[in-house]
Amino acid sequence: MSLQLTLRDASPRAAWALEQAGVHPLLARLFAARGIRSADELDDAPARLLPPTDLKGATEAAVLLADALAAGWHIVVVADYDCDGATACAVALRGLTMLGAKPGQLSYVVPDRAIHGYGLTPAIVDLAITQGAQPGASVLVTVDNGIASIDGVAHARARGIRVLVTDHHLPASIDGQVVLPAADVIVNPNQPGCTFASKAIAGVGVMFYVLLALRAELRQRGAFDATNQPRLDALLDLVALGTVADVVKLDANNRRLVALGLKRMRAGRSSAGLAALFAAAGRNAARAGTQDLGFAIGPRLNAAGRLADMTLGISCLLTDDATLAAELAGQLDAINRERREVEAGMRDQAEIMLHALLQRQGDNVPAAVVLFDPEFHEGVVGIVAGRVKDSLHRPTFVFARGADGALKGSGRSIAGFHLRDALDLVAKRHPDLLKRFGGHAMAAGCTLDEAGFETFAAELQAVANEWLDTATLHRRLATDGPLPAQYFDAQFVQLLDAQVWGQSFEAPLFVDDVEVMQQRLVGERHLKLSVRHAGQVRDAIWFGQTERVPDRVRLAYRVSLDEFRGQQRVQMVVEAVG
């Protein structure tokens, strides 16, 4: 797959202004290249967060929940089975307890991916009733789901149960018209009429904002005053984890939420479960960064929802018992190891299928890739779709057969191809093809009968051929140029790691011409390099690369600290060659 390395454009004026404000010179250039124009944008003080009054429905949600707390109504949180849903559930339960929920007043349910599917379905409403929900005296609170649960909300309302939807996904549409569930209250920045500036806030962030609004409502009712009100900032470690793990755009507000959460982790003030997950992953919470959350902690929680039951993950996040937290984190770690094995097998099979596909196509990569194998695991299709998308730079859907016999697919996309909109167009052209679909621009999911697989594959490719041009299908990788030799040290790498990087605010990627001195495979799948860079011999590693590279090559790389026997060495982590 051809690759073009490009250089991010950094405004010299903005970089100078940041440097004059005391920002490290190289950081000033990196921030300017990501659109930062003044040091005020880097201020992560809690007071700089967007106010909850800007979020449509938050005030009404606060009134509903305050009434429920006062009347003793049972509150059932309906979670989701990914990290965002798990952290949102834990934030809801911890926050409501802090704000006055009585013992036994709260419970939660989590859909089983294989049995119930996604969201608030009628079956989940019935399950919530078994958890204590009672007509006229209960509230269902969805977290990270619900905006497309038309039937489930109607089912709950028909039984006299109040419904509060908190979500961040795009609402459903029919013939171009947005359709919302008939919930008592909806809090979602992406619903019509909401002016909240952070449209990319994660599900856990939406729930946190509802709690902020509830605290303000309870304060107005005289439950406490500003001097003795509950400290909801204690929940920000979980908000940060869910935000990073859900790979939402790190706009200014999301960066502040993540920065505040990381500060709690580094100060040793995170929840027992999160601390235990850091220990299970072999990561140092005192130096917690977004890389830890996105690639070590988040996957261990997600593994439970993929292969087992996310109740395990939520229990880990809810406990204050360090011993129990360590036990639960150990179980999550074991499930994650199993997930890696399943994923490795599926990736190998996907490579065989792709090889056959390319042979049939004369090595021409199709505009969209759609794969299905009867042995694929439903819980891991999204990860494999992401790997294929990264490898081929094509929108990719991977399907597995669900417990009900239907095909459950998860897709990942590239810039310029809105995946959910593509599914919407496929559904319009073939009204009976998709049983369900939903998602975002870059990630989406759908369900269809196995008999419709070939039709779906052909139609998604047709849409991709219509929407994507040669330039969009050509992979480009934005870089930050060469890394000056004086910054190739542990102190600077630690400074980089302390910043908030993520989706749409990518971690620095440097590019340099190097001479390859040595190269060998380690762990059968990774290329270990020794290179000469700026007159010095450096260590480098390219994860997932098995083919040798030329003796002289241009590397696109990140820098990281490799610790061995108490010694720290800076190494290049190669992303690509150009």
N, C-alpha and C positions, 0 to 999 in steps of 0.2 A: 504494500500500500504506500503510494507516494506521499511525501510529507514536505511541507514548506514551513521553515522556522521563520517567524516574523518577530519584529521588535515592538514592544509596547511603546506607545507615545506618551512621554511624561512632560507635562507643561513645565518649562524652566521657571516661569514666574511662580507657579504653585510650589514647586520644589524649593525655591529660594525662600518663599514665605514660611514654609514649614520648618526649614532649617533655621531661619531667624527666630522662630518660636521655640527653639531648643530641641527639635527632632533630630535624631542622628542623621548625618548627611545621606547615607545610602538609603536609610528608611524613608527619608523625605522624598527621594526620587521614586522609590517603590510605591509609596502612598500616592504620589502625584500621578503615577501611571495607572492608578486604580480609581482616579476621579476625585481624590481628596484635594480640596482647595485651601483649607485653613485648619489650624490646630483645633479649633472648636469642634470640628467634625470627629476628632479623635477623643473627645471628652466622654468618658464612660460613667460619669456621675449619675446616680439614680434619678436625679432631678431632670436629666436630659431625656429620659424616656418619654415617648408619646403618652399623653394622658388617656386613661380609660374612657373618659367621656367622649373621645373621638370615635370610639368603636361602636358602631350601630348595634343596638340591642343589649349592650353591656349594662346600662342602667336598669332596663326592664328585667334583665336576668338577675340583677342584684336584688330587686324588690321581690321577685319570685322566690329566690333562695332564702332571703331574710324571713319572709313569711313562713317558709317551710321549716326553718330552724326554730322559729318561735312557736309554731303549732305542733312541732314534733312529728311532722310528716316524714315518712321514710324516703330517703334519697338513694337511688340506685344509679351508679355511674356505669355507662355502657362504653367499654374501652375498645381499642383496636389491637391487633396482634403484632404491631411493629413497635420499634423503639419510641417513636413519637407518641403512639397511643398508650404505651405502657407508662412513660413518664408523665403524660397528661393525666392518666388515671391516678397515679401516685400523688401528683400535685393537687388534684381535685380532692382526694380523700384527706391528705395531710392538711391542706388549706382549710377545708370545711371543719375539720376537727379543731384547728387553731382558732377558728371563728365561732365556735360554740356548739358544734354538733354534739348531741348527747350520745352516750354509749348505746350501741345497737341501732342508731338512726341511719348509719351509712352501710352500704354494701356495694358490690360491683359484679359485673358479668363481663366475660370476654368471649367473643365468638370463636368457635373452632374453625380454622381456615378450611379444613376439609369438609366439615359437616354443615356449618352455617353460612360460610362465605363471608362477605364483607358487609359491615354496617348494621344499622338497626333494622333487622328483618322482623316480620311477625313472630317467627320462632324465637328470636332473642327477647322480644317483649314477653312472651309466655315464660321464658326462662327467668326473666327479671321478676315476674310475679311469684315464682317459686322461691326467689331470694327475699321475699317480704314485701314487694310492691303491692299496694292495695288500692282499689278504685277510690278516688276521692281523697286519698290521704298519702299519695306518693308522687314523687317527681323522678322522671328519668332524665339523666343528664348525659348526653353523648359527648365524647371527647375524640377529636380527630376523625369524626365520621358523622353521618346523619343528614348532611345537606342534600343528598340524593335519595334518602330513605322515605320515599313518598308513602309506600304501603305500610312500612313499619310504624311510622308516626301515626298514620290513620288508625292502625290497629290498636295502638296504645290509647289514643284519644277516645276511641269507641268504647274502651273499657274504663273511661273516667280517670285515666292517669295523665298527669301533666307532663309535658315534654319540653325540655330546654336543649336545643341543638347548639353545640359549640364545635366549630369545624373551620377548616381553611381551604378545603377543596372547592373546585368550581361546581356550581349548581347544575342540575340537569336542564336540558332544553328540549323542546318539542317544536319542530318546524321553525326553529330560530327564536322561539320564545322561552325565556327562563321560567322554569317550573320549580317552586319551592314547596317543601313539605308543610303541612298545616300544623306546625308546632306552636306551642304557647309563645315561645321566644326563640329567635335565631340570632346567634352571635357568630358572624363570619365576615371578615373584611372583604370577601369576594362576592357578597350578595349585592343585589342592586341597591343603590342609594347609600352605600357605606363609603364615607370619605376618609376612613383611616388610612394614613399615609403608607403604612407597612403592609402592602398586600401580600407579601411573602412570609408573613409571620407563620410559624409552625402551629400545629394543633395544641401543643403544650403551652405555647405562648398565648394563644387565645384563652385557654383556661386560666392561666395566670392573671390575665387582664380582667377576666370575670371576677376573680377573687379580689383584685384591687378595688373593683367597683363595689363588690359586696362589703368589703371593709368600710368603704366610705358611707354606704347606706346604713350599716350598723352603727357607725360613729354618729351619723345624723340622728339615729333613733335613741342615742344615749347609752348604747351598750358599753362604750368606753370613750376616752378622749384621745387626743393626739399624743399624749405623754405615756399612755399605757396600752396603746393598741398593739395587737399581735404583729410580729415582725415577719412579714411575708417574704422578705429577702432571703429567709432561710430556705426557700424553695428554689432559688435561682440556680443551684447546682444541677437540679433535675431539668430545669428549663433550658439550660445551656446544652446539656446532653441531648435532649430531644430535638433541639433546633439544629445542632450540627449533624446528628445522625440522620435526620430527614432530608438533608442536602437541600435545604431551602436557600434562596438567595440571601446572602448576608448583607442586607441593606444596613443603613446606619442604626436603626432601632434594634435589629437582630444582632448586630455586632455588639451593641451595648449590653443586651441581655446575656450574650455569651461571655463577654469580658467580665461582667459582674459574677457570673457563675464560676468562671475559672478562678477568680480571686478567692472565692470561698474554698474551692478545692485546694488551692495552693496553701491556704492558711490552715488547713486541717479541719475545716468546719463543714465538710460535706456529710451527707447522710451515711449511716452505717453501711447500707447496701452498696452505695457508690464507692465508698472506701474499700469495701471487700472486693468489688469488681476490679478496681485498680490493682489490688494485691494479686488477684487470680490471674490477671493479664501480665503481671510482672512489670507494671508501669509505676513510676514514681509520681504520686499525686502532688507532691510539693513542687513539681515542675510540669503540672498538667497543661496540655495544649490541645488545640483543636484536632491535631493528628491522633492523639490518644483517644479522644471521644469518637472520632469518625472511623478509626481503623482498629481499635482494640476494645473499647467499652461497648459502643453501640452494637457491633456484630455479636457480642456475647449475649446481649439482650434479644436481639433480632433472631438469633438461632432458636430460642425457645418458641417463638411464634412460627418459625419455619418448620421445625421438626417435632415439636412437642406441644406444650401448653404455655401461653404467655402468662398464665396465673403464677407460674414459678418466678418469672421476671418481676412481675408487679409485687409479689410477696417480698422479694429481695429489696426492692426500693422502699417498701413500707415499713420494714422492721427497724427497730432501734436497738435490737439485740445483736451485738457484734459477733457473738459466736454463731447465732443462727444465720446472720448475713454471710459469714464466711462459708458456712455449709451450703447455702443456696448459691452463692457465687461459684463455688466449686462445681456444683451440678450444671450451672450455666456454661462454665468453661468446658466441661466434658461434652455437653451437647454441641457446643461450637466446634470442637474437634471433629465430632461426627459430621457436622454440616460441611466442614472442609473436605472430608473424604467423599461425601456425596457429590459435592460441587466438582471435585477433581474428576470423578468418573463421568459426570455429565459434560464437563468441558472436553474431555477426551472424545466422547461420542459426538459432540457438536462439531469438533474439528474434522472427524471422519465424514460427517454429513456435509460440512462446508466444502471439503475437498471434492467430494462427489458432485456437489452443486456447481462448483467452479469448472470442473471438467466438462459437465454438460453445457455450460455457458461459454466454453472456450476461454476460460480464465477472465471473463468479463464479470465483475462483481455487480449483481443486480442492485437497483436503487433502494430496495428494502429486502430484508432477510426475515423469513418466517420458518421456524423449526418446530418439529414435534417428534417425540419418540415415546413409545408406550412405557419405557422404563424411567423416563424423567420424573423427578420428584416435584410435586406442586409447590412446595415451600422454597425451592431454590431456583425456579425458572427466572425470577427477576435478576438474580446475581449473574446467571449465565448469559442472559440477554445483555446485561451491561458489559460483560467481558467481550462478547462478540461485537457489540457496537463499538467498543474501544479499538478492537483489532481491525475491523473492516471500515470503520467510519460510515456506517449505514444504520438507519432506523431498523431496530431488530425486535421481533416478537418471538418468545419461546413458550411453547405450550406443554402441559402435562395433563394426563387424564385424572380427573378428580374422582372422589369416592362415589359420586352420583353418576359417573360415566361421562359427564360433559367435559370438554376441554377447557382448562383454566389457563389463560395466557397472561404473561407480563411483558411489557415492552419498554424499551429505552430508546431515546432519540438523539439526534444531533441538532445543532443550532440551525434554525431555518425550517424545521419540520415539526409543527405542533401536533404531537401524537394524539392527544384527545380529539382535536378537531378532525384529524384524519379518520379516527374511529367513527366520529359523528357522520362524516361523509360516506363512509362504507355502510353505515347503518341506514342512511337515507337511500342509497342505491339498492340495498338489499334489506328491506324492512324486517324480514324474519330471520336474518342471519345471526345477529348478536343478541344473546339473551340479556346480557348486562354489559355495560362498559362505563369507564370513568377514569379520571386522573388529571394529569397536568400536561404542559407542553413537552416536558422531557421524559416523563414516566407515566404509564397508563396500564390499565388491565382490562380484560374482557373475558366473557364466557360464551362458548358456542358448542353446538353439537359436533361430534367428530365428523359427521357426514359433510359439514360445511367448511372443513379445514382448507381444502384446496381452493374453494371459492374465496375464502378470506385471504389466503396467501396471494392469490392473483389480484384481488381488488386492492390490497394494501400496496402491492407493487405498482399497480396502475396509478394510484393516488401519488405515490412517490415519484413516478415518472413525470406526472403532471406538475408537481410542485417543486421538484429539485432540479437545479441546473448543474452543469459541469463544475462551476466554481464552488457551489455549496458542497458538492460531493468530494472536493479536493481537500484533504485534511490539512489544516493549518494549526500550528502550535505557537501561541504567543509567548515570547520570552522577555527577560529583563536585561538581555545583553550580558557581557562578560562580568564575572565577579572579580573586582580588584583584589590582587594578591594579599593586601594588608588586612582584608576582612576574612581571609580563610583561616579563622581560628575559633576556638571553642566559645570564647566570650561573645563573639558576634553571632554564632549559631544559636546560642542561648537567647540572645536578644531577638532574633528572628522567631524562634519558637514561642516566645512570650506574647507575640502579637496574635490577633484574631484573624485567621485566614479561612477561606472556605469558598462555597459556591458564589460565583460572580465577584469574589474578592480573593482570587487564587493566591496560594503561597508562591513566593518568588521562584522563578525558573530561570536559571542562568545558562548561558551558552558560551563555550570556549573550544578552540582547536587544541587538541592534545595529541601526544605521541603515546601509543599503547606499548608498554614495556612487557607486560605479561597478561595472559587471560586464561581462565580455567572455569569449568563448571563446578558449582557447589550445590549440594542438595538436589542434583539432577536437573533442576529447572532454572537456576539462576547463574548469571555470568559475573564472575569476580574479576576485576581488572586492577592492574597497577599502571598508572598513567603519569606522564610528565606534563605538568601544567605550570606555567609561569616559572619555569626553572626548577620546580620542586616535584618530587615523586609523591603522588597522591593515591589513596585507595578509592576505588569506585566499585559499585555493584549495580547490576541491572536485573531486577527481579522479573522472572518469567521469560527471560531471554536465553535461548540455547544456542543460537548461531553466533559464530565468531564475528568480530568486527575488524575493519582494516587497521593497519598499523598506525595510520594517521587518520583522524576522524574528528568531526565536530560533534561534541556532546551537548545535549540539552539535559540539565541536571539540577537537582535540588541538593542542598547540603544538610547533613544530619550528623549527630554525634554518635559514634560507635564506642560503647563502653566495654572494656574487657579487663578483668582483674584489677578493677579500680582505676584504670587509665582511660582517659577520653581522647579519641582521635576523630578529627573531622573527615568524613567520607562523602564522596559524590554519590548521589542516588540517581542513576541515569533514567531518564524518561524516554529519550529518543535520540537518534542520530540524524544529522541532516547534511 
